[in-house]
Amino acid sequence: MRSRYSAYVLQLEDYLLATWHPSTRPDALNLTTAPQPKWLGLQVKAHTGTGHTATVEFVARCRIGGRAQRLHEVSRFVREDGRWYYVDGIVDA
């Protein structure tokens, strides 16, 4: 989770797509589209894991166009061939 947050901060689209499960991965993320978020921090609130599945609850804070925003999500991950992949997440609005 922390590596994916760092990849968003650094706009590493290739890394994000490579760590996204093929069943739910978009074709592109368009991270350079305006307005650009200025990421301010990540707080991992909880995580659980059993075998080849895991969930991570987090809050990521950013500023877009001068307005502070927060993303609260519970993300699902799956491990295949020894690698963890992001599957999807439920966003708390």
PyMOL commands that set and color helices and strands:
alter all, ss='L'
color gray80, all
select helices_A, chain A and resi 2-9+13-18
alter helices_A, ss='H'
color red, helices_A
select strands_A, chain A and resi 38-50+53-64+67-80+83-92
alter strands_A, ss='S'
color yellow, strands_A
deselect
rebuild
show_as cartoon
